[in-house]
Amino acid sequence: MRDPVASFTSGVNEFKPVAGMTTTLAELKQIGIVNALRSCQLFAGISLPELNVIADITSIKPVAKGSYLFHEGETSLGFYIVQTGAINVHRVNAAGKEQVIHVFRAGESFAEGTLATDKGYPADARAVEPSQVLGNVEPVKECLADKTAPPAHQPFIRRSICKELVSHSTISLFC
């Protein structure tokens, strides 16, 4: 029987699952982001090289249970993809009652509609359990607005976001 401990070594910034193969923490993070993007309908049909470009401009944000990711009216920093946990997107009516728009779970994206406007977020977003989201922040927004953006970024992001905006009823409620 093979010794599982002997099959890998780890240092401060590397993990060696197989002799001769070195994977850094940055590479593992990149793989995790690409896999999360791949599980999201927004990025269906996007090639691996394109997903890697998107992953390069994607940040990971932990959100504690009960913490807000954003509030209605705040300037949009981009859209989000739930990697783990659940995010409740809601508005508060005049009577102070919370009206849930949708609870987004792993693999679901939200706030894409804010990329098309400067009005800010149209609702609040709060973690209903410990969560981690991927954020495609300003670089994506700038890419969509800038027709001179690098060809590696612009067309596939615009194509996939537009496709999702048209077909996803939850997003139209959120816009």
N, C-alpha and C positions, 0 to 999 in steps of 0.2 A: 504494500500500500504506500502511496506517495505521501510524503509529509507536506501538509498544506502550508505550514510556515516556511518551508524551504522553497516553495514555489514563487514567493515574492519577497521583495525587500522594500522598505520604505524609508525615505529620508524626509527632510523638512519639506521639500517641494516636489517629491517624485514618488511614484508608485510603480513598481515593476511586476506586473501580473505574470509575465512570461520571460524567461531568460532571454536577454538581448533586446527586449522591447522596453523603452522608457516612455512613460506617460507622465507629464507634469500635471500639477493641480490645475494650471490654466487650461491645459488640453482637456482634462476631465470636465472642467466647468463648461468649456466650449461644446463638448459632446452632450452634456446635460441640457444646455440651452437649445442646441440643434434638435435634440429629441423632443423637447417640449414644443418647439416651433412646429415640428413635423406632425405632432398630435393635434395641432390647432387647425380647424377648417379654413381659417383665414390664409394659411400658407399651403393649402392643398395644391399639388401640381408644381410646386416650386422645386427646382433642382437642388441637389446637395451643395454645389458651389455657391448658389444664390443664398441658400440657408446659412451657409458659413459667413457670408457677407453680412446678412441680417444679424446673426449671432454676435458679430464683432461690434455692432452698435446697440446691443441689447444689454440692459443691466438687470441684475437680480435684486429684488427688494423684499426682505422679510416684513410681514405685517402681523403684529400681535393681535390676538383676539380682542375685539372691541376697539381697536385703533382704526383711524380713518386714513384712507389712502389719499382722498381728496374730498373737498366740499363743493357744493353747488356754487357757481360763480367764480371759483378760483381759475386762474389762468391755466389752460391745458398744457401739460408737459408731454402729451402724447397718449397713446393707448396702452393697454395692459393685457397680458395673458396670464391666467391663473395656472401656476405650475403645481402648487399643492394648496389644499384648504378650500375656503369658500369666501367669496366677496359679495356682500349684499349691496346692490345699487338701488337707492331709494330717494324719494323726495319727501319733504315734510310739508303737509298742507297748512292752510291758514289756521286750522284748529290745533296745530301742533302734532297731528297724528302722522306717523310714518307710513308712506305708501310705497310698498316694495315694487320695484320695476322688474327685477330679476335677481336671483342668487346665482352667481357665476361660479363654476367649479373647474377642476383641472382640465386643461385643454381648451377652455372657452376664453374668448377675447372680448373686451369691452372698451368703450370710449373711443372707438375708431372715428365716430362722427365728429369728434372735436378737432380732427385733423383738417376738416374742411371749413372751419370757422375760427374766428378770433373771440368768440363770446365766452369761452371758458367752459368748464364742466357744467352740464345741465342738471346734475344730481349729485348726491353724496355717495361715497363708496366706503364701506366699513367691513372689516374682516369679522365674520361670525365664528371663526375658529382660527387657530394659528395657521397662517397662510404664507405663501411665497409667490410673488408675481414677477413676471418678466415685463420690463418697461422698454418700449421703443420710443425714446424721448426725442428731443429736438432734432437729432440728425435725420430722423424719418420725416418729421414735419418740414424741415428745411429742404429735404430732397424732393418732397412732393410739391413744394412751392417754387423750387428753383429748376427751371427748364434746362439750366446748364449743369445740373448735378451730374456726377460721374455716371456713365452708362451702366456701370456695374450695380448701381443702387436704384435708380429711378424707375425703369419700366416695370420690373416684376413687382415692386412694392405697390406702385400705383394700380397695376392690373389686379392684384389680389385684393387690395383694399376696396377698390371700386366694385369688384365682383361680390364681395361679402356685403358691402353696404346695400347693394341692390337686392340681394337674396335673403338677408337675415332680418326677420321681422322684429326681433328683440332690439337690434341696433336702431331700427327706425323709431322705436319707442323711446330710445335713449337719446336720440338726436334732438 
